[in-house]
Amino acid sequence: MTTNKKYDYRVTQEKTDWIAEITRRVTSKKTTVSKSQNGFATEADAKAWGEKELALFLENLTKRNKRDFEQHLKNKKDKASREEAYQQKKAELKNTDPESSDSKTPD
């Protein structure tokens, strides 16, 4: 079994220009291009751009994932506190319900 990175870059030549692309591995057979740049004069320029942009791309992805996870935790905490407040209110209403204690007294 091979170990491929989820994100990588590739450099291809089109006529006289070079193209650098940031790619994402979707499945074992499918790859999509997340970002690309063309018009490089040499392969070395395209590789340098690909390496630099891949590092920036992964850094931004990591930051975004961290922000999303923090928001997820905040939403989960807010939901738990709302549920707790709802349960307390429900218990208070059940304990202070006048029909439940007065209507069951025998005559």
Secondary structure as a PSIPRED ss2 file (coil, helix, strand):
# PSIPRED VFORMAT (PSIPRED V4.0)

   1 M C   1.000  0.000  0.000
   2 T C   1.000  0.000  0.000
   3 T C   1.000  0.000  0.000
   4 N C   1.000  0.000  0.000
   5 K C   1.000  0.000  0.000
   6 K C   1.000  0.000  0.000
   7 Y E   0.000  0.000  1.000
   8 D E   0.000  0.000  1.000
   9 Y E   0.000  0.000  1.000
  10 R E   0.000  0.000  1.000
  11 V E   0.000  0.000  1.000
  12 T E   0.000  0.000  1.000
  13 Q E   0.000  0.000  1.000
  14 E E   0.000  0.000  1.000
  15 K C   1.000  0.000  0.000
  16 T C   1.000  0.000  0.000
  17 D E   0.000  0.000  1.000
  18 W E   0.000  0.000  1.000
  19 I E   0.000  0.000  1.000
  20 A E   0.000  0.000  1.000
  21 E E   0.000  0.000  1.000
  22 I E   0.000  0.000  1.000
  23 T E   0.000  0.000  1.000
  24 R E   0.000  0.000  1.000
  25 R E   0.000  0.000  1.000
  26 V C   1.000  0.000  0.000
  27 T C   1.000  0.000  0.000
  28 S C   1.000  0.000  0.000
  29 K C   1.000  0.000  0.000
  30 K C   1.000  0.000  0.000
  31 T E   0.000  0.000  1.000
  32 T E   0.000  0.000  1.000
  33 V E   0.000  0.000  1.000
  34 S E   0.000  0.000  1.000
  35 K E   0.000  0.000  1.000
  36 S E   0.000  0.000  1.000
  37 Q E   0.000  0.000  1.000
  38 N E   0.000  0.000  1.000
  39 G E   0.000  0.000  1.000
  40 F E   0.000  0.000  1.000
  41 A C   1.000  0.000  0.000
  42 T C   1.000  0.000  0.000
  43 E H   0.000  1.000  0.000
  44 A H   0.000  1.000  0.000
  45 D H   0.000  1.000  0.000
  46 A H   0.000  1.000  0.000
  47 K H   0.000  1.000  0.000
  48 A H   0.000  1.000  0.000
  49 W H   0.000  1.000  0.000
  50 G H   0.000  1.000  0.000
  51 E H   0.000  1.000  0.000
  52 K H   0.000  1.000  0.000
  53 E H   0.000  1.000  0.000
  54 L H   0.000  1.000  0.000
  55 A H   0.000  1.000  0.000
  56 L H   0.000  1.000  0.000
  57 F H   0.000  1.000  0.000
  58 L H   0.000  1.000  0.000
  59 E H   0.000  1.000  0.000
  60 N H   0.000  1.000  0.000
  61 L H   0.000  1.000  0.000
  62 T H   0.000  1.000  0.000
  63 K H   0.000  1.000  0.000
  64 R H   0.000  1.000  0.000
  65 N H   0.000  1.000  0.000
  66 K H   0.000  1.000  0.000
  67 R H   0.000  1.000  0.000
  68 D H   0.000  1.000  0.000
  69 F H   0.000  1.000  0.000
  70 E H   0.000  1.000  0.000
  71 Q H   0.000  1.000  0.000
  72 H H   0.000  1.000  0.000
  73 L H   0.000  1.000  0.000
  74 K H   0.000  1.000  0.000
  75 N H   0.000  1.000  0.000
  76 K H   0.000  1.000  0.000
  77 K H   0.000  1.000  0.000
  78 D H   0.000  1.000  0.000
  79 K H   0.000  1.000  0.000
  80 A H   0.000  1.000  0.000
  81 S H   0.000  1.000  0.000
  82 R H   0.000  1.000  0.000
  83 E H   0.000  1.000  0.000
  84 E H   0.000  1.000  0.000
  85 A H   0.000  1.000  0.000
  86 Y H   0.000  1.000  0.000
  87 Q H   0.000  1.000  0.000
  88 Q H   0.000  1.000  0.000
  89 K H   0.000  1.000  0.000
  90 K H   0.000  1.000  0.000
  91 A H   0.000  1.000  0.000
  92 E H   0.000  1.000  0.000
  93 L H   0.000  1.000  0.000
  94 K H   0.000  1.000  0.000
  95 N H   0.000  1.000  0.000
  96 T C   1.000  0.000  0.000
  97 D C   1.000  0.000  0.000
  98 P H   0.000  1.000  0.000
  99 E H   0.000  1.000  0.000
 100 S H   0.000  1.000  0.000
 101 S H   0.000  1.000  0.000
 102 D H   0.000  1.000  0.000
 103 S C   1.000  0.000  0.000
 104 K C   1.000  0.000  0.000
 105 T C   1.000  0.000  0.000
 106 P C   1.000  0.000  0.000
 107 D C   1.000  0.000  0.000
